[in-house]
Amino acid sequence: MLTAALWGLFAGGALLVGAVLALVLPIPLRVVGAVMGFGSGVLVSAVAFELTAEAIASAGLVVVTVGLISGALVYLAGDWAISNAGAHRRKSPLHGGTHPSAYADPPVKAAAAPAAALVLGALLDGIPESAAIGISLLDGEGVGLAFVAAVFLSNVPESMAASAGLKASGRSGRSILSLWLAVALASSVAAALGFGVLGDTGPSVLGGIQAFAAGGVLAMLATTMLPEAVDHAGRLVGLVTVLGFAAAVLLGEI
C-alpha cells in the first residue's frame, strides 16, 4: 500500500510542478492550450491501452461498457454540482474557476471561485486517475509505468492552466500551491486505497472498476481539458493531441 501511495504522490506532485511553472514563467495562453492538448492525448492513450484494454481482458465487453458509461455519468453529475458551487471552468488559464453567471448574457460579474469548490473539482478530476495507479499494482508485476507517466504528463498542463487562471483572478501564490499540495496528498491516498481496498476483488469486479475510472477520466478530458485547450490554442490542439497520444503509445512499448 505504501508503494501505491508513493506512486500516487509522484503523479500528483506534477500538479505542483505545473503550478510553479505558471506562477514563475510568463507562459503565453496559446502555449498553455497546446500543452493541455498534448497532455490530453497522453491520457487518452493511457486510458485506452492501460485501463480499458486490461479491463476487457479481465471482465469482458459488457462489464466494461457498463463501467465506462457509469464512470462518465458519475463524473458529469459531480462536475455539474461543483461547477454550480463556483468551480466553473476551473482549468481555464484566464478565469481559474468562476460561477457560470459570469458567462451569462448580459454577463454578471462573479467573484473568484471558493477554494473549497476548486479543491473538490481538482479531486473529482484526479481521483479516478490515482485510484487506477493503485489498481495497476494488483497484478503483482509492478506499477503501470506508462499510465503513471501519462498521469504525470497530463497533470502538469492541467495545473499550469488552472494556476494561471487562479493567479489572474487575484489568488496568492501560497494559496495556489497549498491547493495543489492538498490535491497531491489526496491523490496519494486514493492510489493507496485503490490498492488496499480492491486487493481482494475478483477479476470481473476489478475490470469493472478500471472501466469506471476510464469513463470518468474520458469525461473529464472532454468536458474540461480539451475545450479549454481548443479555446486558447485553436486548431493546433488537433495536432498536439495526436502527438501526445503517439508519445504515450511509444512510451508503453519501451
C-alpha positions as CSV (number, residue, x, y, z in Angstrom):
1,M,0.0,0.0,0.0
2,L,2.9,2.3,0.7
3,T,4.3,1.8,-2.8
4,A,0.9,2.7,-4.3
5,A,0.8,5.8,-2.1
6,L,4.2,6.9,-3.2
7,W,3.4,6.4,-6.9
8,G,0.2,8.4,-6.4
9,L,2.1,11.1,-4.7
10,F,4.6,11.2,-7.6
11,A,1.9,11.5,-10.2
12,G,0.0,14.1,-8.1
13,G,3.2,16.0,-7.5
14,A,3.1,17.0,-11.2
15,L,0.3,19.4,-10.2
16,L,2.8,21.4,-8.1
17,V,5.3,21.4,-11.0
18,G,2.7,22.9,-13.3
19,A,1.6,25.4,-10.7
20,V,5.2,26.6,-10.1
21,L,5.7,27.0,-13.8
22,A,2.6,29.1,-14.2
23,L,3.5,31.3,-11.2
24,V,7.1,31.8,-12.2
25,L,7.1,32.0,-16.0
26,P,5.0,34.3,-18.3
27,I,3.6,31.4,-20.4
28,P,1.5,32.6,-23.4
29,L,-2.1,31.3,-23.5
30,R,-1.5,29.6,-26.8
31,V,1.3,27.6,-25.3
32,V,-0.8,26.6,-22.3
33,G,-3.6,25.4,-24.6
34,A,-1.2,23.4,-26.7
35,V,0.3,21.7,-23.6
36,M,-3.1,20.9,-22.4
37,G,-3.9,19.3,-25.7
38,F,-0.7,17.2,-25.5
39,G,-1.5,16.1,-22.0
40,S,-5.0,15.1,-23.1
41,G,-3.6,13.0,-25.9
42,V,-1.2,11.2,-23.5
43,L,-4.1,10.5,-21.1
44,V,-6.4,9.2,-23.8
45,S,-3.7,6.7,-24.9
46,A,-3.2,5.6,-21.3
47,V,-7.0,5.2,-20.7
48,A,-7.3,3.1,-23.9
49,F,-4.3,0.8,-23.6
50,E,-3.7,0.7,-19.9
51,L,-7.1,0.8,-18.4
52,T,-9.8,-0.2,-20.9
53,A,-7.8,-2.9,-22.7
54,E,-6.9,-4.6,-19.4
55,A,-10.5,-4.3,-18.2
56,I,-11.8,-6.0,-21.3
57,A,-9.3,-8.8,-20.9
58,S,-10.4,-9.5,-17.3
59,A,-14.1,-8.5,-17.3
60,G,-15.4,-8.7,-20.8
61,L,-17.1,-6.2,-23.1
62,V,-20.5,-5.9,-21.3
63,V,-19.0,-5.1,-17.9
64,V,-16.5,-2.7,-19.4
65,T,-19.3,-0.9,-21.4
66,V,-21.4,-0.5,-18.2
67,G,-18.4,0.7,-16.3
68,L,-17.4,3.3,-18.9
69,I,-20.9,4.8,-19.0
70,S,-21.3,4.7,-15.3
71,G,-18.0,6.4,-14.7
72,A,-18.9,9.1,-17.2
73,L,-22.3,9.7,-15.6
74,V,-20.9,9.9,-12.1
75,Y,-18.2,12.3,-13.2
76,L,-20.7,14.5,-15.1
77,A,-23.0,14.7,-12.1
78,G,-20.2,15.7,-9.8
79,D,-18.9,18.2,-12.3
80,W,-22.4,19.8,-12.6
81,A,-22.6,20.1,-8.8
82,I,-19.1,21.5,-8.4
83,S,-19.5,23.9,-11.3
84,N,-22.6,25.3,-9.7
85,A,-20.8,25.6,-6.4
86,G,-18.3,28.0,-8.0
87,A,-15.7,26.0,-9.8
88,H,-16.9,26.5,-13.3
89,R,-14.1,26.5,-15.9
90,R,-11.6,25.6,-13.2
91,K,-8.9,24.6,-15.8
92,S,-9.1,28.0,-17.6
93,P,-5.8,29.9,-17.8
94,L,-7.9,33.1,-17.8
95,H,-10.6,32.5,-15.3
96,G,-9.4,29.9,-12.8
97,G,-12.9,28.9,-11.8
98,T,-15.8,31.3,-11.8
99,H,-19.5,30.9,-11.4
100,P,-21.4,30.3,-14.7
101,S,-23.2,33.6,-14.2
102,A,-20.0,35.3,-15.4
103,Y,-20.8,34.0,-18.9
104,A,-24.4,35.0,-18.9
105,D,-25.9,37.4,-21.4
106,P,-25.7,40.1,-20.2
107,P,-22.7,39.0,-18.1
108,V,-22.8,39.1,-14.3
109,K,-19.6,39.8,-12.6
110,A,-18.6,36.9,-10.3
111,A,-16.1,36.6,-7.5
112,A,-13.3,34.2,-7.7
113,A,-14.4,30.6,-7.1
114,P,-14.4,29.4,-3.5
115,A,-11.2,27.5,-2.6
116,A,-13.3,24.5,-1.4
117,A,-15.1,24.2,-4.7
118,L,-11.8,24.3,-6.6
119,V,-10.3,21.6,-4.3
120,L,-13.3,19.4,-4.8
121,G,-13.2,20.0,-8.5
122,A,-9.5,19.0,-8.7
123,L,-10.2,15.9,-6.6
124,L,-13.1,15.0,-8.9
125,D,-10.7,15.2,-11.9
126,G,-7.7,13.5,-10.3
127,I,-9.0,10.7,-8.0
128,P,-10.0,8.3,-10.8
129,E,-6.5,8.5,-12.2
130,S,-4.9,8.0,-8.8
131,A,-7.1,5.0,-7.9
132,A,-6.2,3.5,-11.3
133,I,-2.5,3.8,-10.4
134,G,-3.1,1.7,-7.2
135,I,-5.2,-0.8,-9.2
136,S,-2.3,-1.3,-11.6
137,L,-0.2,-2.7,-8.8
138,L,-2.6,-5.5,-8.1
139,D,-1.3,-7.9,-10.7
140,G,2.0,-8.3,-8.9
141,E,4.0,-7.1,-11.9
142,G,4.7,-3.6,-10.6
143,V,3.1,-0.3,-11.3
144,G,1.9,0.5,-14.8
145,L,4.8,3.0,-15.6
146,A,3.1,4.1,-18.9
147,F,0.0,5.0,-17.0
148,V,1.9,6.8,-14.2
149,A,3.9,8.7,-16.8
150,A,0.7,9.6,-18.7
151,V,-1.0,10.9,-15.5
152,F,2.2,12.9,-14.6
153,L,2.4,14.5,-18.0
154,S,-1.3,15.4,-18.1
155,N,-1.2,16.8,-14.6
156,V,1.4,19.4,-15.5
157,P,-0.6,21.3,-18.1
158,E,-3.8,20.8,-16.1
159,S,-2.5,22.7,-13.0
160,M,-0.5,25.1,-15.2
161,A,-3.7,26.3,-16.9
162,A,-5.7,26.4,-13.7
163,S,-3.0,28.1,-11.7
164,A,-2.6,30.8,-14.4
165,G,-6.3,31.4,-14.1
166,L,-6.2,31.5,-10.3
167,K,-3.3,33.9,-10.4
168,A,-5.3,36.1,-12.9
169,S,-8.3,36.1,-10.5
170,G,-6.1,37.5,-7.7
171,R,-5.2,34.5,-5.6
172,S,-1.8,34.5,-3.9
173,G,0.9,32.1,-4.9
174,R,0.8,30.5,-1.4
175,S,-2.9,29.7,-1.6
176,I,-2.5,28.3,-5.1
177,L,0.4,26.0,-4.1
178,S,-1.5,24.9,-1.0
179,L,-4.5,23.9,-3.1
180,W,-2.4,21.7,-5.3
181,L,-0.4,20.2,-2.4
182,A,-3.7,19.2,-0.8
183,V,-4.8,17.5,-4.1
184,A,-1.4,15.8,-4.5
185,L,-1.7,14.3,-1.0
186,A,-5.3,13.2,-1.7
187,S,-4.0,11.6,-4.9
188,S,-1.6,9.6,-2.8
189,V,-4.4,8.4,-0.5
190,A,-6.6,7.5,-3.5
191,A,-3.8,5.4,-5.0
192,A,-3.2,3.6,-1.7
193,L,-6.9,2.9,-1.3
194,G,-7.2,1.7,-4.9
195,F,-4.6,-0.9,-4.0
196,G,-5.6,-1.7,-0.4
197,V,-9.4,-1.8,-0.7
198,L,-9.6,-3.5,-4.0
199,G,-6.9,-6.1,-3.5
200,D,-9.3,-9.0,-2.7
201,T,-11.8,-8.4,-5.5
202,G,-12.2,-10.8,-8.4
203,P,-11.1,-10.0,-12.0
204,S,-14.6,-9.1,-13.2
205,V,-15.1,-6.6,-10.4
206,L,-11.6,-5.2,-10.8
207,G,-12.2,-4.8,-14.6
208,G,-15.4,-3.0,-14.0
209,I,-13.7,-0.6,-11.6
210,Q,-11.0,0.0,-14.1
211,A,-13.6,0.8,-16.8
212,F,-15.4,3.1,-14.3
213,A,-12.2,5.0,-13.7
214,A,-11.6,5.2,-17.5
215,G,-15.1,6.6,-18.1
216,G,-14.6,9.3,-15.5
217,V,-11.2,10.3,-17.0
218,L,-12.5,10.4,-20.5
219,A,-15.5,12.5,-19.4
220,M,-13.1,14.9,-17.6
221,L,-11.0,15.3,-20.7
222,A,-13.9,16.0,-23.0
223,T,-15.7,18.3,-20.5
224,T,-12.8,20.4,-19.0
225,M,-9.4,20.0,-20.6
226,L,-9.9,19.8,-24.4
227,P,-12.5,22.6,-24.6
228,E,-10.1,24.9,-22.8
229,A,-7.2,23.7,-25.0
230,V,-9.1,24.5,-28.2
231,D,-10.3,27.8,-26.8
232,H,-6.7,29.0,-26.3
233,A,-4.7,27.2,-29.0
234,G,-7.2,26.7,-31.7
235,R,-6.7,24.1,-34.5
236,L,-3.2,23.4,-33.3
237,V,-4.7,21.3,-30.5
238,G,-5.7,18.6,-33.0
239,L,-2.1,18.0,-33.9
240,V,-0.5,18.2,-30.4
241,T,-3.2,15.9,-29.0
242,V,-2.2,13.3,-31.6
243,L,1.4,13.9,-30.8
244,G,0.7,13.3,-27.1
245,F,-1.2,10.1,-27.9
246,A,1.7,8.8,-30.1
247,A,4.2,9.7,-27.4
248,A,2.3,7.7,-24.8
249,V,2.0,4.7,-27.2
250,L,5.7,4.8,-27.8
251,L,6.3,5.0,-24.0
252,G,4.2,2.0,-23.4
253,E,6.3,0.0,-25.9
254,I,9.6,0.8,-24.3
